[in-house]
Amino acid sequence: MPENPEPPAAEPGIRGWCCCLLPAALTLAWLFAARFLPERVAWYPFWLAAVVWNGRDGQGGISHVLG
């Protein structure tokens, strides 16, 4: 018997998909809900992405760090 036996391989299952399914489910839920929300609220994810990318003043954010 070896000193350090290898652990058994994990069986494939739904746990491997959790990292992909959650963002996809949230995106689909938002797109469906946006039909019933006011226009200003429906555009919030795009505004948030722009603020993160460009910064609140348009000169900073992630785009400045990444070049």
N, C-alpha and C positions, 0 to 999 in steps of 0.2 A: 504494500500500500504506500503510495507516495506521501511525502511529508506535507506538501501543500496541494491538496487536490483542487482541481478547478471547479468552481461552482457550476451547477447545471445552467445551460443557456436558458434565458427567459423565453417563454412561449409567446409567439406573436398574439397580440390581442388589441383591444381598443385603446389601451393606455398609450400606445405608440402614436396614435392619431390625435391625442388631446392638444398637442401644441399647434396642430394645423386646423383642427375643427373649431376651436374657440374663436380665433380671429375671423374665420370664414363665417361662423354663425353670427357673430356680432355685426359683421358687415352686412350680411343679408337681413338681419333684424333691423338695422338702421335704414337700409334702403327701403324696406317695406314700411317702416314707421314714418319715414320722411314724407310719404304721400299724404299723411294725415296731420303733419305738424305744420306750423306757420313757416313761411319761407326763411325767415331769419334764423330760426332754430334748426331747420333742415341743413343749412350751410355751415353749421358750427364745426363739424369735423374737418372741413376744408380750411376754415379759418384757423383752427388749432394747428393743423399741419403747416400752414404758411408761417404762423408765429414761431413754431419750433424751428422751422428751416431758416427763416430770415431774421428772426428776432423781432421784438416788439417795435423797434425803430426802423427795421428794414436793413440794418447794417451788421447785425450779429447773428446769433443762432448757430445751428449746426453747420450751415453752409460756410460760415467764416472759419470754423475749426477745420473742416475738411478741405478747404481750399476752394 
